[in-house]
Amino acid sequence: MRHYTRRFRVRQYEIDSFGHVNNAVYVNYMQEAAIEASADAGFGPGWYMERGTNWVIRKLAIRYLLPAVYKDEIEVTTWISEVRRATCTREYEIIRTADRSRIARARVQWVYLDSSTGRLARLPPEIRERFAPTNEREEELGIHIQKGQKTPEAFRYLTRRRVQTFELDTLRHVNHAVYLNWIEQAYFDALRAAGHPVERTRPEGWLALQGGHDIEYFEPAFDNEELEIKSWVCEVGRVRGAWTHEIHSLDKGRLLAREYSLGIFVNESGRPVNAPMHVIKDVLRGPESASS
């Protein structure tokens, strides 16, 4: 099996306050397409359960190219580009069927585990054969800013939260898409702390929307675990900016995930605009700028 395609109709509750599909929803679409693609190749959830194995995501990179809105039909095509001893790399292309516009492009590294021990498990030969990797050259996703100004002295914003039961998946740890919701909230919290909440930026004629995520997951988060998210601006460009977010478990004293988040400055019509430098300076300085 090479390519597998699954279509989704955008539902109203998947639309966020900006009027388009929330960025984490695309990752949910991708997960469902991957599960169905595996089942179509003969390896459904029951097959893995019988063998005491499962897949988890180690790395996820996604570049958002155009927004999707309510009732749009979205086509997610997925295929395997590489298979190794205990991992596979799955590619995703997300298209709007009405005009065949590319909405997003993504790449995910899935890791095959023994469910009882959580350790890497060798892929069975039949999976390696039926997944039929393309062994293609990686397409550059364009998530990272080219020639951006590094900001190593940027203020580190800290937010804390506790894992909620509804954020868990069937493996009883936090679903990987939930991390993107946490990261988005940490970003808005940082803007607010610096004196620029979203309700102020909109009347000023600009927004900073997610352009992409590049996240690596190191360990799972579990129910009721106390977390700290550390966030800071790591790069600034003319119409783009980027943040680094680190998610730490305070209970275990471990880094659970690290993410590079691309933001694009746009006006209300969605067209790119120059970065508002007074806001950038305030965010780099930290909360004291909000009271000065």
C-alpha positions as semicolon CSV with decimal commas, in nm:
position;residue;x (nm);y (nm);z (nm)
1;M;0,000;0,000;0,000
2;R;0,133;0,345;-0,090
3;H;-0,107;0,639;-0,051
4;Y;-0,426;0,643;0,156
5;T;-0,683;0,925;0,142
6;R;-0,950;1,013;0,395
7;R;-1,200;1,299;0,363
8;F;-1,338;1,509;0,649
9;R;-1,616;1,767;0,656
10;V;-1,528;2,059;0,885
11;R;-1,771;2,080;1,176
12;Q;-1,874;2,397;1,355
13;Y;-1,713;2,301;1,686
14;E;-1,375;2,263;1,511
15;I;-1,374;2,637;1,431
16;D;-1,185;2,863;1,672
17;S;-1,226;3,230;1,765
18;F;-1,040;3,335;1,449
19;G;-1,312;3,182;1,233
20;H;-1,116;2,890;1,088
21;V;-1,017;2,534;1,177
22;N;-0,801;2,529;1,488
23;N;-0,446;2,413;1,418
24;A;-0,468;2,114;1,654
25;V;-0,774;1,982;1,467
26;Y;-0,563;1,912;1,159
27;V;-0,346;1,687;1,376
28;N;-0,658;1,500;1,488
29;Y;-0,750;1,451;1,120
30;M;-0,398;1,321;1,055
31;Q;-0,416;1,074;1,342
32;E;-0,747;0,934;1,220
33;A;-0,615;0,904;0,864
34;A;-0,307;0,719;0,993
35;I;-0,515;0,474;1,198
36;E;-0,741;0,403;0,903
37;A;-0,445;0,369;0,664
38;S;-0,288;0,112;0,896
39;A;-0,618;-0,076;0,921
40;D;-0,654;-0,067;0,543
41;A;-0,313;-0,238;0,522
42;G;-0,436;-0,509;0,759
43;F;-0,320;-0,365;1,092
44;G;-0,618;-0,220;1,277
45;P;-0,630;-0,130;1,648
46;G;-0,734;-0,485;1,737
47;W;-0,431;-0,632;1,559
48;Y;-0,194;-0,426;1,773
49;M;-0,390;-0,494;2,091
50;E;-0,366;-0,871;2,038
51;R;0,012;-0,843;2,005
52;G;0,057;-0,603;2,296
53;T;0,207;-0,327;2,084
54;N;0,115;0,026;1,984
55;W;0,236;0,332;1,795
56;V;0,320;0,667;1,955
57;I;0,444;0,990;1,801
58;R;0,803;1,097;1,866
59;K;0,825;1,395;1,628
60;L;0,563;1,603;1,450
61;A;0,614;1,883;1,198
62;I;0,328;2,063;1,026
63;R;0,316;2,374;0,808
64;Y;-0,019;2,551;0,776
65;L;-0,061;2,713;0,434
66;L;-0,425;2,823;0,407
67;P;-0,719;2,832;0,650
68;A;-1,016;2,598;0,626
69;V;-1,362;2,706;0,741
70;Y;-1,696;2,556;0,837
71;K;-1,836;2,298;0,592
72;D;-1,516;2,281;0,386
73;E;-1,439;1,928;0,273
74;I;-1,082;1,840;0,363
75;E;-0,886;1,559;0,202
76;V;-0,599;1,408;0,401
77;T;-0,361;1,189;0,204
78;T;-0,096;0,996;0,395
79;W;0,187;0,762;0,298
80;I;0,502;0,610;0,448
81;S;0,829;0,763;0,332
82;E;1,068;0,564;0,552
83;V;1,064;0,250;0,767
84;R;1,335;0,157;1,013
85;R;1,380;-0,109;1,280
86;A;1,123;0,036;1,522
87;T;1,000;0,355;1,355
88;C;0,825;0,481;1,047
89;T;0,796;0,827;0,897
90;R;0,452;0,914;0,771
91;E;0,387;1,204;0,532
92;Y;0,062;1,399;0,512
93;E;-0,086;1,637;0,260
94;I;-0,408;1,822;0,342
95;I;-0,612;1,955;0,051
96;R;-0,940;2,148;0,024
97;T;-1,141;1,946;-0,227
98;A;-1,341;2,241;-0,367
99;D;-1,042;2,407;-0,532
100;R;-0,761;2,153;-0,467
101;S;-0,573;2,415;-0,264
102;R;-0,307;2,281;-0,033
103;I;-0,411;2,360;0,325
104;A;-0,121;2,199;0,512
105;R;0,176;1,966;0,475
106;A;0,307;1,752;0,758
107;R;0,553;1,481;0,856
108;V;0,535;1,255;1,163
109;Q;0,777;1,003;1,308
110;W;0,585;0,716;1,465
111;V;0,757;0,483;1,712
112;Y;0,654;0,120;1,762
113;L;0,642;0,017;2,129
114;D;0,580;-0,282;2,352
115;S;0,266;-0,174;2,539
116;S;0,360;-0,348;2,864
117;T;0,712;-0,206;2,894
118;G;0,694;0,113;2,688
119;R;1,016;0,011;2,514
120;L;1,092;0,002;2,144
121;A;0,972;-0,310;1,963
122;R;1,105;-0,442;1,634
123;L;0,862;-0,399;1,347
124;P;0,722;-0,732;1,221
125;P;0,826;-0,816;0,862
126;E;0,467;-0,800;0,738
127;I;0,434;-0,437;0,849
128;R;0,758;-0,340;0,679
129;E;0,637;-0,510;0,361
130;R;0,280;-0,380;0,346
131;F;0,361;-0,024;0,451
132;A;0,572;-0,003;0,133
133;P;0,786;0,307;0,205
134;T;0,854;0,541;-0,085
135;N;1,206;0,621;0,042
136;E;1,163;0,966;-0,108
137;R;1,374;1,271;-0,042
138;E;1,222;1,484;0,234
139;E;1,026;1,786;0,117
140;E;1,126;2,104;0,300
141;L;0,820;2,209;0,498
142;G;0,925;2,571;0,550
143;I;0,850;2,585;0,921
144;H;1,177;2,744;1,036
145;I;1,253;3,108;0,962
146;Q;1,537;3,157;0,717
147;K;1,783;3,432;0,816
148;G;1,576;3,536;1,118
149;Q;1,722;3,744;1,398
150;K;1,805;3,522;1,697
151;T;1,689;3,646;2,037
152;P;1,885;3,450;2,300
153;E;1,817;3,705;2,576
154;A;1,439;3,698;2,536
155;F;1,232;3,681;2,853
156;R;1,121;3,330;2,958
157;Y;0,747;3,315;3,032
158;L;0,624;3,045;3,267
159;T;0,276;2,899;3,291
160;R;0,153;2,606;3,497
161;R;-0,131;2,363;3,444
162;R;-0,244;2,023;3,564
163;V;-0,334;1,743;3,321
164;Q;-0,709;1,694;3,298
165;T;-0,871;1,356;3,252
166;F;-1,047;1,463;2,931
167;E;-0,706;1,532;2,773
168;L;-0,609;1,163;2,784
169;D;-0,636;0,920;2,494
170;T;-0,690;0,544;2,482
171;L;-0,330;0,484;2,592
172;R;-0,413;0,679;2,911
173;H;-0,168;0,958;2,848
174;V;-0,214;1,302;2,699
175;N;-0,297;1,295;2,331
176;H;-0,026;1,454;2,116
177;A;-0,263;1,713;1,966
178;V;-0,344;1,846;2,314
179;Y;0,013;1,972;2,348
180;L;-0,057;2,211;2,060
181;N;-0,356;2,352;2,250
182;W;-0,137;2,402;2,557
183;I;0,128;2,574;2,346
184;E;-0,126;2,803;2,181
185;Q;-0,261;2,906;2,522
186;A;0,093;2,962;2,657
187;Y;0,155;3,197;2,363
188;F;-0,160;3,401;2,430
189;D;-0,078;3,406;2,803
190;A;0,267;3,545;2,723
191;L;0,122;3,817;2,499
192;R;-0,120;3,914;2,773
193;A;0,155;3,924;3,035
194;A;0,354;4,158;2,808
195;G;0,055;4,392;2,778
196;H;-0,073;4,285;2,435
197;P;-0,374;4,055;2,475
198;V;-0,547;3,942;2,158
199;E;-0,847;4,166;2,228
200;R;-0,608;4,460;2,191
201;T;-0,413;4,338;1,887
202;R;-0,727;4,291;1,676
203;P;-0,835;4,658;1,698
204;E;-0,475;4,753;1,617
205;G;-0,519;4,571;1,285
206;W;-0,294;4,268;1,326
207;L;-0,291;3,912;1,449
208;A;-0,016;3,654;1,484
209;L;-0,147;3,321;1,355
210;Q;0,018;2,982;1,373
211;G;0,223;2,909;1,063
212;G;0,366;2,578;1,174
213;H;0,480;2,350;1,454
214;D;0,792;2,138;1,489
215;I;0,761;1,940;1,810
216;E;0,950;1,650;1,965
217;Y;0,791;1,438;2,237
218;F;1,029;1,282;2,490
219;E;0,799;1,134;2,755
220;P;0,421;1,107;2,800
221;A;0,217;1,319;3,041
222;F;-0,037;1,147;3,264
223;D;-0,357;1,230;3,449
224;N;-0,326;1,497;3,722
225;E;0,043;1,557;3,646
226;E;0,156;1,912;3,722
227;L;0,326;2,077;3,428
228;E;0,522;2,394;3,364
229;I;0,545;2,544;3,016
230;K;0,842;2,769;2,946
231;S;0,799;2,995;2,642
232;W;1,020;3,254;2,474
233;V;1,066;3,428;2,139
234;C;1,362;3,261;1,967
235;E;1,362;3,433;1,625
236;V;1,216;3,741;1,460
237;G;1,174;3,809;1,088
238;R;1,004;4,081;0,884
239;V;0,656;3,925;0,881
240;R;0,729;3,620;1,096
241;G;0,830;3,534;1,446
242;A;0,906;3,208;1,623
243;W;0,876;3,082;1,978
244;T;1,033;2,794;2,163
245;H;0,808;2,614;2,409
246;E;0,928;2,355;2,658
247;I;0,683;2,141;2,854
248;H;0,824;2,014;3,182
249;S;0,677;1,773;3,435
250;L;0,716;1,924;3,782
251;D;0,621;1,590;3,938
252;K;0,899;1,399;3,759
253;G;1,145;1,682;3,703
254;R;1,168;1,587;3,333
255;L;1,135;1,760;2,997
256;L;0,833;1,608;2,821
257;A;0,834;1,799;2,492
258;R;1,010;2,083;2,309
259;E;0,852;2,279;2,025
260;Y;0,944;2,541;1,767
261;S;0,636;2,743;1,676
262;L;0,620;2,962;1,366
263;G;0,392;3,266;1,379
264;I;0,294;3,487;1,086
265;F;0,176;3,846;1,133
266;V;-0,140;3,915;0,932
267;N;-0,415;4,174;0,907
268;E;-0,786;4,099;0,946
269;S;-0,798;3,991;0,581
270;G;-0,526;3,734;0,644
271;R;-0,259;3,913;0,442
272;P;0,095;3,921;0,586
273;V;0,199;4,248;0,748
274;N;0,524;4,373;0,895
275;A;0,593;4,266;1,251
276;P;0,479;4,534;1,502
277;M;0,821;4,614;1,649
278;H;0,688;4,787;1,961
279;V;0,507;4,463;2,048
280;I;0,814;4,251;1,972
281;K;1,024;4,469;2,204
282;D;0,768;4,444;2,484
283;V;0,745;4,067;2,453
284;L;1,124;4,031;2,451
285;R;1,153;4,245;2,767
286;G;0,887;4,061;2,961
287;P;0,598;4,155;3,193
288;E;0,766;4,470;3,326
289;S;0,698;4,626;2,983
290;A;0,324;4,599;3,052
291;S;0,349;4,834;3,350
292;S;0,601;5,081;3,207
